[in-house]
Amino acid sequence: MRKFHLSAAVLLVSTMLLSACGSGNNNSSVNQTGTSGTEEQASKPVTLKVLVASDWLKEKKWQQVFDDYEAKTGNKLDIQSAPVNSYQDLVNTRLATADAPDLLFYWSQAGRIKQLTPEKNLLDLSNEDFASRINPAVSKYFLKSEGKLYGIPVTGLSVSGVIYNKKVFSDLGIEIPQTYDEFLAACDKIKAAGITPVYEAGKEGWPLQIYTFSAMANVINIQPDLMDKINANQTTFGEVPEYVDALQKQADLKEKGYLNKDLFSGTYDMSLEQVATGKSAMIFEADWAIEPIITKYPDAEIGMFPLPWGSNNIAGIADPNGLYVLKNSKNLEAAKGFLDFFASEEELTTYFSSVKSIPTWTGVNVELNPGTSDMNAYVEEGKAAPFFNSLAAVDIGDYQSLLQQMYGGQMSAKDVAEALQSNFNKGAKAAGLAGF
């Protein structure tokens, strides 16, 4: 989730499957395909073809779920993959042939789902029992097309904001800022103490996006149709004053001397080391950075808060990965059974206890990492909204290089907004979106 193609990215096991593996909570009977009844009991185990990006396999820790499924059902999973940068092409090719998979791990944004021609290729899950158990922060924005639910979330909910060093704040007597003015005052105090207020990983570029993703979550919370208007070419990024203002505030951080002097050689790993050791007080990041920080720096005192913006600060949320069933699968019931299995209370608890991210399902209680637990309170209160690029109908293009140029003084905030719109327009025209 360090690249934003945005991307990310799970229900009570059917009582049938649970009965088959000896952990059911009622008396229904099932066979190894995940369906019930006398006829199904006589059927043989099946092999499900699963398509997934290889990068996700390494990052998302799904293997335990796969192993559990095979052990408890007798079915097999034929995992087929390709690197994420060529995954879209592989998916398109497979859907156009008779070699389509039974199960598809994919992005969850509406624009991405629409590219799959879901009414033709994907199974509508809207009326499934598990649909109501998906975290509202997810089901409100993701996994849907034209109001229909086509997928389930299979990763945690990554939240963005400000990761900070608690000891630095405590030593300087700084409270968590609730407004942007308070945030700037905190930066002044930290700078006066000889500590870098915020470390930005300008060399890699992608972390520079987190600031506006977090800021614009506050705007989207108030203007929920904003990205719909941009997707329909009813307005542009350059015509959204709140977005241009967010960019200007980000550029001003450098002008005020609040950022690291090695901004353009700073890397993501360096940013984690800086905030963990207190050499810098804060970084703009998502909570996916918490685990590597506390793993490498177990004594670090780390917390997290939303980027202070308005009177009702909002956590930014990244799109989770989704799992979809191909409606023309020859093993349709078994494929649906896998979704049931993945989303069982037992598997969800095991999975989220491993990744320690905010569950994308309700009713799942797990111990969260410091920082993530701070942000979960905002999610549970409904104070969360997506990254704006997660709601874009097409990929927004190379946003990070625009921000690098803004920090370097080659582009103004308005220039960045207009260049981003140009990127968006090219993608929209190529995708044949109406109005472009």
HUVENSUL-V698769 format. One record per run of one state. SS is the DSSP state (hx for helix, st for strand, lp for the rest). FROM is the first residue (numbers start at 1). TO is the last residue. If there is no record, write none. Layout:
# HUVENSUL-V698769
ss/from/to
SS/FROM/TO
SS/FROM/TO
This chain:
# HUVENSUL-V698769
ss/from/to
lp/1/14
hx/15/20
lp/21/29
st/30/30
lp/31/35
st/36/36
lp/37/37
hx/38/41
lp/42/46
st/47/53
hx/54/60
lp/61/62
hx/63/73
lp/74/75
st/76/82
lp/83/83
hx/84/95
lp/96/102
st/103/106
lp/107/109
hx/110/114
lp/115/117
hx/118/121
st/122/122
lp/123/128
hx/129/133
st/134/134
lp/135/135
hx/136/139
lp/140/143
st/144/145
lp/146/147
st/148/149
lp/150/150
st/151/153
lp/154/156
st/157/157
lp/158/158
st/159/165
hx/166/171
lp/172/179
hx/180/192
lp/193/195
st/196/198
lp/199/205
hx/206/222
lp/223/225
hx/226/231
lp/232/236
hx/237/239
lp/240/240
hx/241/255
lp/256/258
st/259/259
lp/260/267
hx/268/277
lp/278/279
st/280/286
lp/287/287
hx/288/296
lp/297/301
st/302/305
lp/306/314
st/315/317
lp/318/321
st/322/326
lp/327/331
hx/332/342
lp/343/344
hx/345/355
lp/356/357
st/358/358
lp/359/360
st/361/361
lp/362/371
hx/372/380
lp/381/383
st/384/386
lp/387/387
hx/388/391
lp/392/398
hx/399/407
lp/408/412
hx/413/431
lp/432/436
